[in-house]
Structures are given as structure tokens and as C-alpha cells.
Amino acid sequence: MNTPFSLKVYDSLNGNLPPLTPIQEEILRLKKERNAILLVHNYQSAEIQRVADYVGDSLGLAYQAEAEKDADVIVFCGVHFMAETAKIVNPSKTVLLPVVEAGCSLADSCDAAELAAVKAQNPNLYVVAYINCSAAVKALADVICTSGNAKKIVENVPADREILFVPDQNLGSWVAAQTGRKMRLWPGSCYAHVLFSVKEIQRAREQFPGAPVLVHPECVESVRATADIVCSTEKMVTFCKESAADTFIIVTETNMIARLRQEIPNKKFVAGPTATCACNECMFMKMNTPETLRDCLKNMSPEIKLPEDLRLAAYTPLKRMLDWSK
């Protein structure tokens, strides 16, 4: 029996962006007054992406944060671990997060004290930490990775070291298959990415025959197996730009389509459905709104602060990732 909802289809924008709202105009004014740069993750709303200085995935945002020299303030529209990452590489700058409670189920699945205990019992483990983790977990890692560079990072790990991949078991299993490296996998996952349904993706294929299915590696193995390509959000942009297809089924957080529509306005995108919904939005990413962003710039809070010893410990594996990814 078919599910009761219709698939959510985003038609071509054809360059027709709506005019800026008064709040968006105020955000742009406050950015200028504060000498602030606005870094925005792909999973933020279209309204927030519209006023960003840079929109990207975790790797691109990490590079952008590291390279930022001129701004006094970095405002990070994403979740808490992302703003921490910006602070790790910019200790002298003010780093703001519009909603400090914007967390991450994946980051929460790996407790730093538990990881420290595992390392103490297994001193030869080489810890590869997906960037979706807390600063405290990063500080315990040997190297950081993102979904876009995880394969390359793991391939650089010394062959005589046993790898523990934290915290995403789904990304870890995909990387293990891609590299042939056996790895211990931490039992964590992103609540949003594990909701996608094979049955519903097949329904989308039937409704849009010939439309490539792009799947994020945080999805479970059975969903990844349905894909035409498994890739990071950044590689989704490249694939859709270069493909001859005019319609794509995007199996990741639905707001990714806002960026795709802005950068590729002449194509159509279908939101990857779950068993119960035609789209899949992260409740933590949704906590950031144009209103909270404006208030953040107006009040210069909430500010992200880290103890210097923790920041330095987390910077070493993060810097190693940035160097290995070049």
C-alpha cells in the first residue's frame, strides 16, 4: 500500500529569488557593523543561506574558518560542534552561535570520558574522529575527517595501527568498504540520516525514472545500496552541476536542496522521503532562524569559548586533517 503523502519536489528557480525580508536586510546591516563573517552549513534554511558569506559542508567551513583573517567576528549557523571547530582554529576571534542549544545527536553519541577509557585500554588504537563530535572528543583523536575526505584520511593512517572510527558507524562502515581497512566502529549515528526508507526511495525512482539518487554516507547501508552515488553534500553540488540529468533525488537533510536550487537554478530536486514524511529536516539545524541570527548579531551572544588546553589539544588532529586534505 502506498504511503499517504506526496513526494516533495523543488522545481527550477530559473533565477527568480524572492526579495530580501526586513530581517534579512537587518542581518546584512549588523554583519557590516560588527565586521562579522557568516558561515552557514548546507542544512540551514534558504532564508539563512541567502545572507551567508559562505555556504558549505563541514570540510569547506573548516577551511573557511581557518583562512578567515579580516573579520572580527565569526557567526556560525549550524550546530554546536561546528561553532566549536571555528573557535578551535580562530582563538583570537569572537565566535557566535545563534542558538547555543543547537546540538547534534551524532556528536552526543560519543562521550569523551568513554572514549578516553577505551583509549587507555587499547593504547595502539589510532582514533579517526568524524568532525561531527565535540571539542573534547576531537582532543582525544589522532586525526579528524569529514564525509568528503574520510576515505583520503583513512588511507593516510599508518598501516600498522588499528583504527577506531568515531562516532558515526554508518560513515565508518562505508569508509571501511571504500578503503579495505578494517576498523572498530563507535556505535553512533545521525538520527535524521537513519530515517530514510529504501521503499520510499524506490517509490521516488518509479515516479522520476532516470533521476540519479544521491545518498549521504551517514545513511544506513541498505539505503546507500540504492544510490547512484554516495557522497558528501559538497560533492552532491558538483555531481548535479556536471550531470546531464535535469532531476535529482537528494537523500540527505532536506535544506541541502536550498543550496542546490540557488547554485543550479535550472534543474529540479526531489527530497529523499522517509517512511513517514516527504522530507527530512534536522530539528537541531532548524533551531537557527533569521530571528535568532539577527538577535545573535545584535547582542553578540551566545559566544563560544573553550579552555586553551582543550583548544590546543583539539587543534592538532584538526590541523592534521586540513594538511592531509590539501
N, C-alpha and C positions, 0 to 999 in steps of 0.2 A: 504493500500500500504506500502511495506517495505521501510525503510529509505535507502539511497544510500550507507551508509558506512558499512564496515565490523567491527565486534567486535574485540577489541584489546586483543589478547591472549599472555600471557607471559609463554613460555614453561619452563620446568625444566632446571635449570642451570647445574645440575649434577657436581657441584663443579668447574665449568670452569669460574673463574673470569678473566677478562682481566688484562693485566699488568698495573701497575700504570703509569700514564702520567707524563711528566716532571713537570707540575703544581702541581699535587698531591704529587710528591716527594718533591717539594719546600715547600708545606704546612707542610708536616711532619717535614722538617728541621726547619722551622720557629717556629713551635709549640715547639720543643725542645729548641730552642734558647731563646724563650720568657717564658719558663716554663708555657706554656698555656695548658688548657684543652679545648677540642672542644666538646660542647654539641649540638646535632643535632636532630631536630624534624623528626618524621616519614615521613613528607610530603616534605622533602628536596630530591634533586636529588640523584640518585645512586652514582654519582661521588663524591658528598659531604659526603654521608653516609659512603663511603668506607674509608675515612680518619678520621672518628669520633672516639672519645674516648668513647662516649656513644650515642646511638640512642634510642629514646623512645617517649612516649606520654607526655602530659603536666604534669601529676602527677609524672611519673618517672623522668622527667627532673627536676621538682621542688625538689624532694628528693635528686637527684644527686647534684644539685646546693647547697642545704643546707649542704650536707655531705662533700663537697669539702674542704679540708684542706691544701693540699700541693701546689697547683698551685698558681702562682701569678696573672694569667690572665685567665678569662673565656671568651671564644668566643662562642657566641650563634648563631647557624644557624637556624633561624626560623623567626618570625616576632617580631615587636617592643615590644608588651606586654610581650612576653616570656623573652626577654633580661631584661626588667624591673623587672620581677619576680626574675631573677638570682641576680640582684643588690639589691633587697629588702632583700634577705637572705644572701647576701655577701657584706656588706657595705664597707669593707676594701679592697676588690679586684677590679682590673680593669676589667670591663665587656664591651666587644666589640660586636657590631652587624655589619656584613659586609655591609649592606645597611640600613641606618637609615630610609629611606622612605618605608621600607617593613612594611606596616601597616596591618590592618585587618578590613574588612567590618563589621564583628560582633562586634568587640571592638568599632568601630566608631559609632555603632548604639545606644550606651548608653553614653550620655553626663553627666559628673559628676555634673554639675550645675543643670541639670534637675532632676537627682536622689536626690540631696540634697533637692530640693524643695518638691519632693514627700515625702521624709522622714519627713520634717518639718511639713507637713500637716497630716501625719499619724505616730505619734510617737510610736505606738505599733508595727509597721512593723519590721519583722526580715528579713534582707536582705541577701539572699544567692546569691553570685556572682560567676558565671562561671568564671574560670580562664582566659578565653578569653576576658579580659577587661583591661582598662588602670589602672595604679597605682593609679590614682586619684579616680577611681570608687572602686578599692579594699579598699582604705582608708575609704570609706563610708559603707562598708559591715560589717556584723556581722561574716560571715564565707565565705570562698572560697570553690569551689568544682571543680572537673574536670568531664569529661564524665565517667571516670572509677569509681569514688567514689561518684557521685552525689546522688545516692539512699541512701547510707550509711550516708552521711552528712545530708540530709533532715530528715532521721529517727532520728537523734540526736537533731534536733531543738525542743525546748520546745513546748509541745502540745498546750499551751495556747497562743502562738504567731502566728499571721498571717504572712505568708511568702510572700515576694516579691522576685521572681526569675529573675535575670538579667544576661546577656542581651538576652539569646537565648530562644525564645518562643518555639522552637521545642524540644530542650532538656528538657525544663521546663515541657512541656505537657507530655513528655514520663516519666519523673520522677514522676509527679503527678499521672499518671496511675499506676506506679510501687509501689508507697508508699501509695496511697489513701489519700494523703494530698492535700487539696485544696490550691492553690497558685495563687497569682496575677502574671501574666507573662508580662515581658517587651517586647515590640514589636520589637525584633531584630532577625536577622538570618544571617547565613553564606551564602554569595552569591553562593559559589561553591556547597554547600550541597543541596541547594534548587533546583538545576538544574536537578537533577536525575529524570528520567522518569519511571513511572510504566510500561508503554507499552514497553519500551526498555528493562527493566529488565526482563519482561515476555518473550521477544524475546530471551534474553540470556539464560533463563531457558530452552526454547524449543531447543536451539542449544546445550546446555550442560545439558541434563537431569540427575538429580541426584546430580548435583553440588550444594552444600549449598550456599545460598545467605546471605552474611554478610553485615549488614547495620549500618552505624554510626547514633547515636541518634540525630545528628544535622539535619538529613533529615526530610522532612515533613511526617506527619502521614500516608498518603496513601502509601508512599514508605516504611516506617517502617513496614507497614502491610504486605508487600510482603516478608519480611525477614524470614529466618530460625532462625537467631539470630540477635538481635540488641545489639551492644556492642561498647566499646571504641576500639581504634586501638590496644592497648596493649592486650586486650582480643581476638582480631582477631588473633594475633600471636599464643596465647595459643590454641585457638579453632582449627586452621589449623594444628598445630603440633599434637594434640591429635586425630583429626578426622581420620576415616578410608578412607575418600574420597581422591581422587587424584587431583580433580579440584575444584576451589572455585571462586565464583563471588563476587568481592570486591567492595562494594558501599561506597566509600569514596574517598578522594583525591588520584589520581592515583599513586603518588610516594610512597604511602604506600606499593605498590607491590615490590618496590626495597628492602625493608627490608624483606618482606616475602620470596622473592626469595633467599636472602642471608642466612637467618636462616633456611629455609625449601627448600633446593635446589632440592629435588626430587619430587616436586609437581608443578601443573600448576595453573595459576591465570588469571582470566578474569576481565578486568577493567569494573566497572559498567558504562554503557553508559547513556548519556543524550539524549534528543530528537534530538540533532544536532551534537553530537560528540561521538566518540568511547571511549574517555577518558575524564577526568575532572581534570585539574590541576589548582591550586590556583595561580593567577597571582602575588600575593604578595610573596608567598613562592618561586616562580621562579625567583624573583629579586636577590636572593643569587645564585652566581655561583662560580665555582672553582677560577675564576679570582678575583672576589670581595673578596672572602675569603682570598686568598693569599695577596691581597693588604691591607686588614684589618690587618693581622698579620704583614706585612712589615711596615705599617705606624702607627700601634697601634691606629687606629681610623676607624670608629666613635666609641666614647666611650659613654656609657650610664651613666648619672648622675641624681640623684634625690635629692631634698631638704630633709634634715634629718627629719624634722617634718612629711613630707609626707611619707617617707620611713617607719618611725616608726608606723604611723597610718595604713599603708598597711600591715605591718608585722604581726600585731595582728591577723586579720582574716585568714591570710595565715598560720601562725603558728597553729592556731586552727584547720584548715583543716588537716595539717600534723599530728597533735596529734590524731585527731579523726579517721584518716585513718589507723593508726598502728594496 
